[in-house]
Each structure stands twice: as structure tokens, then as C-alpha cells.
Amino acid sequence: MPLARMAMYGKGVDTYLAPTADGRPRWQATLQHIALEGRCFVACEMFGILSSLYDPTGAHGTDPLCWPYYATPADLEGLPPHVISVNELDPLRDEGLAYYQTLNAAGVSVVGRTVNGTCHAGDAIFRRAMPDVFAATVRDIKGFAESL
């Protein structure tokens, strides 16, 4: 169990909001795991709402300019260097890793990192609870920027 969620559960949290931009069925297993792990309710009602903010008519559901997950190597050729940083327990993790692989296949210089035991952006938003994890993220981003 990631430390951030463990700390929340220790404070008696009984509802876990999971606002993401995508409501694909494969996330259900992750959210069910969170619900069982913390014995809490997981609210996912915002999936559709957030997705509609990005694409109100749904006309661009697979447009790689809107959703990089759908990009092909040809779409990405010639892009500048990237760092793809994902969190182990983030519902967006798999999309980030797929994008990393597509960038790599396109010949783009790309560095990938996975922050274990953290939720979406947990390494950045829980800096007081996990200062060593936050410091590692800052160090890695700074190192990438200085390498350019």
C-alpha cells in the first residue's frame, strides 16, 4: 500500500475521489483494489465530465494531438527529448508507459521513470509526507533540464 494512501486511511478517510479524464473499463480493477485496500468508497463520476471538458462532442476521442496515447511513431518523429514520469498506482500509468514506448520507437530521445508506491502526482503533491520521494523527482527533472 502506498504511504500516501496509508496516511489518508489512518486519518479515517472513507471516500476516495478518483477524478481522471478517462473512464475506460480497465481502470475498474485499480479502483476496486483501492476500495478494498482502504475499505472506502471510490467515486468515479468525474470520468465522463472531465473527458467532456477536453472534447465536448467526443469527435477527437482517438486524435493523437488530443490524446498522445493514440500517436503512432510516425506522428512523433522529430520531437525534442522527453522524460516520461509515471506513478506506480496512477490510473494513467499504462498510458504514460505506452507513450514512452511509442516515442522510443519513433527515435525520440526519451527517459522513463516510475515512482513506486505513489498515486497520480503523489511524488509532487505529498512533499511533506514523502520528502525523499519529492526530492528525487526534483533532482531527476533538474538533471533532465540541465542535460538539454
C-alpha positions as a printed Julia matrix, in Angstrom:
148×3 Matrix{Float64}:
   0.0    0.0     0.0
   1.49   3.4    -0.89
   2.37   5.58    2.04
   0.2    8.47    0.9
  -2.96   6.38    0.84
  -1.98   4.62    4.07
  -1.72   8.03    5.76
  -5.15   9.03    4.42
  -6.72   5.8     5.65
  -5.1    6.33    9.05
  -6.98   9.62    9.32
 -10.3    7.91    8.71
 -10.85   8.76    5.04
 -13.9    6.85    3.84
 -14.29   8.28    0.32
 -11.55   8.31   -2.31
 -12.18  10.61   -5.27
 -10.53   9.48   -8.48
 -11.02  12.34  -10.95
  -9.43  11.29  -14.21
 -10.03  12.19  -17.83
 -10.77   8.68  -18.97
 -13.41   6.15  -17.94
 -12.18   3.03  -19.73
 -13.28  -0.25  -18.08
  -9.71  -1.45  -17.45
  -9.38   1.08  -14.62
 -12.13  -0.64  -12.69
  -9.7   -3.23  -11.28
  -7.39  -0.5    -9.95
 -10.23   1.4    -8.35
 -11.73  -1.77   -6.89
  -8.3   -2.53   -5.4
  -8.2    0.93   -3.78
 -11.71   0.47   -2.42
 -10.87  -2.93   -0.9
  -7.45  -1.87    0.35
  -8.78   1.16    2.23
 -12.27  -0.12    2.94
 -13.57   3.07    1.38
 -15.91   4.18   -1.37
 -14.31   5.18   -4.68
 -16.15   7.91   -6.59
 -15.54   7.85  -10.34
 -18.38  10.02  -11.55
 -15.99  12.68  -12.79
 -14.52  10.47  -15.54
 -17.08  11.47  -18.15
 -17.26  15.08  -17.02
 -13.52  15.63  -17.26
 -13.3   13.86  -20.61
 -16.08  16.08  -21.98
 -14.13  19.2   -20.92
 -11.29  18.12  -23.2
 -13.55  17.05  -26.06
 -17.19  18.17  -25.63
 -18.52  16.35  -28.71
 -16.29  13.26  -28.48
 -15.15  13.88  -32.04
 -11.46  13.66  -31.12
 -11.52  10.53  -28.95
  -8.54   8.97  -30.73
  -6.86  12.09  -32.12
  -3.15  11.89  -31.18
  -3.0   15.69  -30.87
  -5.53  15.4   -28.04
  -4.53  12.03  -26.58
  -0.82  11.13  -27.08
  -1.66   7.51  -26.22
  -3.04   7.17  -29.75
   0.01   8.58  -31.53
   1.97   6.39  -33.92
   5.76   6.5   -34.24
   5.3    8.5   -37.46
   3.29  11.13  -35.54
   6.14  11.56  -33.06
   9.23  11.55  -35.27
  11.43  14.6   -34.81
  10.07  15.62  -31.41
  12.52  17.03  -28.83
  13.77  14.9   -25.92
  11.19  13.74  -23.38
  11.02  12.49  -19.82
   8.02  10.31  -19.06
   7.49  10.05  -15.32
   4.69   7.79  -14.12
   3.47   6.79  -10.7
   3.08   3.1    -9.88
  -0.51   3.38   -8.67
  -1.69   6.0   -11.14
  -4.58   5.04  -13.41
  -2.71   6.92  -16.18
   0.48   4.87  -15.68
  -0.1    2.44  -18.55
  -0.86   5.25  -21.0
   2.35   7.01  -19.97
   4.39   3.85  -20.45
   2.78   3.2   -23.85
   3.62   6.78  -24.89
   7.22   6.21  -23.73
   7.44   3.1   -25.92
   6.0    4.9   -28.94
   8.43   7.81  -28.5
  11.28   5.31  -28.31
  10.04   3.54  -31.46
   9.95   6.93  -33.23
  13.63   7.52  -32.41
  12.91  10.32  -29.94
  15.38  10.64  -27.08
  13.27   9.61  -24.08
  13.92   8.78  -20.44
  11.33   6.86  -18.45
  10.9    6.7   -14.71
   8.36   5.02  -12.45
   7.83   6.33   -8.93
   6.96   3.26   -6.89
   4.27   3.29   -4.23
   2.69   6.58   -5.29
  -0.66   7.66   -6.71
  -1.14  10.15   -9.55
   1.33  13.01   -8.95
   1.94  11.69   -5.43
   5.67  12.38   -5.71
   4.91  16.07   -6.26
   1.85  16.73   -4.1
   2.85  14.84   -0.94
   6.19  16.56   -0.48
   5.86  16.87    3.3
   4.78  13.26    3.77
   7.49  11.88    1.44
  10.3   14.45    1.23
  12.81  11.93   -0.13
  10.47  10.96   -2.99
   9.76  14.62   -3.77
  13.5   15.42   -3.73
  14.22  12.55   -6.13
  11.61  13.87   -8.57
  13.04  17.4    -8.42
  16.57  16.0    -8.86
  15.54  13.96  -11.91
  13.66  16.82  -13.58
  16.55  19.21  -12.92
  19.03  16.67  -14.29
  17.0   16.26  -17.47
  16.7   20.03  -17.97
  20.43  20.51  -17.46
  21.19  17.76  -19.98
  19.49  19.63  -22.81
